[in-house]
């Protein structure tokens, strides 16, 4: 699948690299590179605007130097990073009357989104056999907390130093996850999971390794055997890598044998798609509606309209009542509907509901779908 996260993650990584370089060097070149990475992150995905905020906070809190130079750098950073996305938002408003497109309410509560986020983080680092047993998870958390407390006991200056070191890394994680939780609770989009949280995987992993390094360094300073601690760390890392390695190999093996998404064997062997590829005149004979316009465009090079919606995507707000379509859908006299059985989009009206407002006659039936001629009643 072509998703924006791949490009967005690239610019997030550049942001982390250039942010560290700027805080270390505090020169104009590193500031320009930092600003450009944020600019492109914003233009890749709207949530990238949070890196404007984290960049501002980092300059204010972590950059050394005179307030005058800091203010000048702050103005330059905001001007470069915010101007392009600001122009794009104005363009959106001029074209559609909305800044970011229609934004219906979400079906998920804040507590549900917190649970989705927590479970996703667990799945990245802990096998299901452990995360599924809350007692084992609790024991692991207590052990880590004990070691962290032991390493910082009676030395708050180290804690303050640690916070200053991890602050530039911790800040974008908190800002991104916090913004995602709020937007997912107020606005309808994909359920929080691997895709939406993937941009913070690398910074969270770096933060985790940094904290482990600090804890072990502190423990060795307390007369624990450095050799034993190093051996324990090496064994732990090797065991920890087994879990993601196995999951990755399983995914690769399945992708190579079965394919993924619209390139999977199921879609490549679709009888409906094969029929459309062999009968190229359908597009010229009727206006096509479908519950899978993306599948038609990718696999059959056909441009089609989405079948009528009941709600906006992933939202409880009803935008169309089925009775309101009677006498109005389809607008064209020569229309057809291509329906894929394996596509489940609960925000669309079902076939039975569409039959109440339109005369639908089956033209041909396949194992995975059907084609209907459609006329409004």
N, C-alpha and C positions, 0 to 999 in steps of 0.2 A: 504494500500500500504506500501511496505517496502522502505522507503526513508532515505537517509543518514542524513537528518536534525535532526531527533530525537536524534541520538547519538551525533551529532555535537552540538546541543543545550545544551546537558548535559555537555559537556566539556567546552563550553562557560561559563556556570554558575559556573563550578569549577574554571575557569580562574578568574572570577569576585571575587569569594570568596577568593581564594589564593592570588590574587593581593592585595586585601584590607589587608589581614593578613600580607603579606610581607611588605607593606608600613608602617604598624603599628609596626611590630616587627623587621623587617630588619635582620632576622636570616637565617641561611643556610637551615634549615628545610622547612620554608615557601617558600624559593626560589626554592628548589628542587620540592616541590609540584606545584608551579606555572609553572615551566619549564615542568613538566610532563603533566600538563593539556594542555599546548600549543602543546606539542609533539603529543598527541592523537587527538587534534583538527585538526592539519595539516594532520594527517593520515586518518581522517574521511572525510574531504573535503579539496580540494586544497586551497580554499579561507581562510582556517585557518592560512595560512602563514602571514596574516595581523596581527595576534596576536603576532607573533615574533616581528614585527615592533612596535606595541603598547607597548609590554613589555619592549623593549629597551628604548623607549621614556619615559615610566613611571619610569624606574630605573634612567635615566639621570635627569629627571625634578623633580620627586616627592620624591625620596628616600633621606633621610637625612644621613649624615656621610661623612667621608673623601673621596676624589677622588680616593685614592688607593683602598679602600675597594669597592667602587662603581664600579671601573673598573674590579676588580676581580669577583664580582658578575655578572657583565655584560657579561664577557667572559664565565662564567659557564652557565648562562642562554642561551646564543646563542648556545653554544656547545651542550647542552642537547636537546633543542627544535628544532634546525635546522638539526642536523645530521641524524635522521631517515628519514625525508622527502627528504633530499638531497640524501641519498642512494636509496630511492624509485624512484626519478627522474632519477638517473643514470640507474637503472634497466629498467625503461621505455625506455630510449634511446637505450640501448643494445638490447632490444626486438623489438622495433618498429621504431627506428630511429627518434622518436620525444620525447620531454621531457614530455608533458602532453597529448599526443594524437593529432589527427587532429583537427585544430582550424579554421574553415571557418569564413568568415565575417558575421556580424549580419544584420538583416533586419530592426532593430530599430535604430532611431537616438537618440542623447543625450537628446534632448527636449522631445521626446516620453518617454524615460526611466525615466526622471525626473517627468513627469506627472504620469506614472505608480506608481512610488515610493510615490509621494505625495498623490495620491488617496488611495493607500493601507494604509498609515499611518492614513488618515482620517477615513477609514472604521473601524479601530481598536478602535477608541475612540469616534467617533461622529456618531450618527444615520444618515442614508441616507437622512431623511427629512430635516436635518440641513445642511449637507455637500452639498446637491443638490441645496441649495439656497445660492448663493454667498454673498448676502447681509447679511444674518444671520451669515454666517461664518466670514465675515468682521467685523461685530459688536462684535462677540465673541473674535476675535483676538485683536481688539482695546481695549476691556475691560481688557483682560489679560495683554496686554502691558501697559495699564494705571496703573493697580495695581502693576505690576513689577517696573515701573518707580517711582511710589509713594513710594514703599518700599525701594528703593535705592537712592532716591533723596538726593543729597548733602553729600553722604557718600561713596566715592569711595574706601575707605579701606575695607568696607564690600564687595564690588564687587570683589576686588582682593582676599579676603578671600574665597568668594563663588567659584570663578574660581579654586582656589587651591583645594577646597573640591570636586567639581564635575569633575575636570579634568580627574582623573583616570577612571571615568565612561563615560564621554563624548568622550574621545579619541577613545576607540574601536568602538563606534557607528559611529563616523565620518569616521574612517578608513574603517570599513566594508561596509557602505553604499557607500562611495566614490569609493572603489575598485569595488563594484558590478556595479555601474553606468558605470565606464570605461570599465570593461570587457563585460558588456551587450551591449555596444555600438560598441565595436570592435570585439566581438566574438559571434558566434551563440550558444545560449542555451535557456532555458525556458524564457518566458516573465516574467519580474519582477512582483511579486505578493506576496501573503501570504507565499508561500513555501520558496522562496528565502530570504525574509525579516524576516521570523520568528525568526532567531537567535538573532535579536536585540530587540525583543518585550519586554523581561524582563528588559534589561538595560534601554530602553527608558521609560518604565513605572516607574522604580525606579527613574530615573532622573526627570520625571514629578512630582512624589510625593515629592521628595526632594525639588524641586523648589517651589512647593506649600507650603510646610512646612516653608521654609525660608521667603516667602512672607508674610504668615500669622503671623509668629513670629515678623517680622518687623512692621507689621501693629498694632499688639497689643502693641508694644513698643511705638507707637505714640498715646497712650491714647485711643485707641479703646477698647471697651468692649471685654475682652477675652472670656467671656461666649457667647456673640452674635457671635463672630467669630467662636468659636468651634461649635455652633449649625448650623451656615451656612455651615461650612465645612462638618459636619456629614450629613446634608440634601443633599448637593451636591454629596458626595460620594455615598450615597444610590441611588440617582437618576441616577448617572453615571453607577452604577453597574447593573441597570435594563437592559440597552441595551445589554451588552455582555452576561448577564444571559439568556435573551430571545433568543438571537442568538444561544447560546450553547445548550439550551434545544430543540430548533427547529432542530438543527443538530443531536442531540442524538436521538430524536424521529424519524426522517427520517431514520437514520442509523439502528435503531432497527427494523423498519417496512419494509424498502426497501433494506437495506444493502448499502455498499459503494464500488465503484470500481469494481473489478472482483468478489467480493463476493455479488454483488447486485442481486436482483431477476431477472433482465433482463438477466444477464449473466448466472445465475444458470438455467434459463429456456431456454437457447439458444438451438434451434433445431440443429444447426451445431455442437455444443459441444456434445450434447447427441448422435448424430449419430457417432461421432468419438470415443466416449467412448464405444459404442456398437460394433463398427467395428475396432478392434485393429490392423488389418493386413495392414492398409493403409501405415504405415511407412515402412514396409518391401517390399511393392509393388512399391513404387516410392519415389523419392526425393521430399520432400515437400517444396514449397515456399508459403509465406503468407504475408499479410499486418499486421498480428497480431501474430508474433512469441511469444510474451510475454503471450498473452491469451492462445495460444495452450500449452505452457509449464506449466503455472499455473493451467489451468482448465482440460487439457486432457493429461498431462504428455507426450507431443510430442515435439521433437526437430525439429525445422523447420528453414529454411533460410528466411531472409527478401527478399521480392520481390524487383525488381530493383529500385534504387533511381534516381531521377532527380537531386536533390540537396542534400547537407549535411543538417542535421537537422536544421531547422529554419535559413537557410542561402539563400541569393539570388544567390550564386555562383553555376552555373550549372556544375555538375561533369560528367554527362552522357547525351548525345543526344540520343533520342530514335532510330534514324537511326543507331547509332553505335552498338546497340544490335542485329541488324538483322544478322542472321547467327551465332550468338555467344551465344544467350540466348534462352532457358536454355542450359547449357553445357551438361547435362545428357540427354540420350535418353528416359528414363522413369521418367518423372517429372510430378508433379501435383501442382495445385495452389489452396489454400484454401483462399477464399476472404470473409471478414466480412464487411457487409454493414454499420454497425454502427461505424466502425473505420475510422476516417478521418485523414489521414496523407498526407498533401499536398506536402511533399517532395518526395513521391513515384509516379511512373507512374501509371496512371489510367488503368482500364481494357481495355478501347477502345484503348489507346496508346499501350498497350502490345499486343493487337490483330494485330497490324500492323507489328510486328516483329516475332510473333509466332502463330502457329496454336493451337487454344484453343477450346476444345470441352467440353461442360458442361456435367458432369457426373450426378450430382444431385443438385437440387435447394431447398433451405430452406427459411423460412420466414426472416431470418437474414443474409443469406449468400449463398454461393455456392461453389462447388468443381469442378475443371476443370482439364482435362488432357492437358498437354502442350508439344508441340514439336517445336523446332526452324525451321524457314522457310529457 
